[in-house]
Amino acid sequence: MSAIAGAWRRTAAGAGLLSPEGVVAPTIFAEMSALAVRTGAINLGQGFPDEDGPAEVLEAARTAISQGINQYPPGRGFPDLLEAICEHQRRFFGIDVDPATEVIVTAGATEALTATLLALIDSPDDEVVVFEPYYDSYAAAVALAGARLRTVPLRQPDFQPDLDVLAASVTDRTRIILVNDPHNPTGTVFPPEVQAEIVRLAHLHDAIIVTDEVYEHLTFAAPHVPIATLPGAAERTLTISSAGKTFSTTGWKIGWIHGPADLVTAVLTVKQYLTYVNGSPFQPAIAVGLRMPESFFTDAAATLAHKHQILGDGLRAAGFEVIAPQGGYFTVADATQLGGADAAAFCRAMPEKVGVVAIPLSAFVSPEHQGDYAGLVRFAACKKVDVLKEAAARLAAATF
């Protein structure tokens, strides 16, 4: 059979997985997870917890299953979850959302993002501006939607963008400014001046702001501030989040998106032909989670910050230069002084040599910029404390 044409090619190419011969490589996450299994190494590569979320949320899912909530939910999501999302946004951020017209439930944040790009990209000349490094699905989804990816680098030591570079990157061709805050993979949080510049540029160039805020409750120095709360932002902002990171239920794939009704309707028009709906018994369970007392959310952030400290201490003892995160699941460390100037090769050797798996930051960077991040490695801190202590001990005892 001749070479198979189709959008899959540009999707794989956008993700950096397509060879010149047309062969699709496995993602770095699949490769490193397989190495962890083969070697018995501790997997600090992929960002999923290894312990369950709150008992109240898990029990609510069991109850929903036993009560027969196992068929299709409404297309926008169960009304109680829609209302809980709106209550949550009002309680924590002072954002008023209409549950009937301004929010939909999605199959995780990734589907929300992909449906948004497919819905709103209208021309191959449209551009999507992202901050680099970026979550790996962004480039793939932008390519699938047929748009051009424009990147704004986040540089060491604080992984903040140069505002002049940001301003030069956003033009009249910019359809969407995609903002991940708190940021994966770097763990940075964007300060008010960066957020304000994003809003200014969106107005200047009539762009839509799309925010990925899945780590909204996992910041360590100050509470998260959604861009939609800034003056003039709500009218052109779609806010995406999900339950997976907050409630340690990544496999349930319950996410949501909210914003102006006309934009949400546009996304729903596409989303209903992707998954249509998902996770019936998990939706009422997440409604329970979103209504939990504030102490749950502050404790979750404090617990994760403690885990980052354990991991960071082990990395420093091993000789890494650690860039302390401001939020999220991941700690980034510079392995250059340990002979890890090529972090991809370094990470491939670590499972056998050290017994720990991590991901090179170059996996989150466009090919032309990988050299700028060549010595940086991302470690996941969202694991049990005893697992992190063992990983820290292995790192500290390693001879690189």
Secondary structure, 3 states (H helix, E strand, C coil): CCCCCCHHHHHHHHCCCECCCCCECCCHHHHHHHHHHHHCCEECCCCCCCCCCCHHHHHHHHHHHHCCCCCCCCCCCCHHHHHHHHHHHHHHHCCCCCCCCCEEEECHHHHHHHHHHHHHCCCCCCEEEEEECCCCHHHHHHHHHCCEEEEEEEECCCCEECHHHHHHHCCCCEEEEEEECCCCCCCCCCCHHHHHHHHHHHHHHCCEEEEECCCCCCECCCCCCCHHHCCCCHHHEEEEEECHHHHCCHHHCCEEEECCHHHHHHHHHHHCCCCCCCCCCHHHHHHHHHCCCHHHHHHHHHHHHHHHHHHHHHHHHHCCEEECCCECCEEEEECHHHCCCCHHHHHHHHHHHCCEECEEHHHHCCHHHHHHHCCEEEEECCCCHHHHHHHHHHHHHCCC
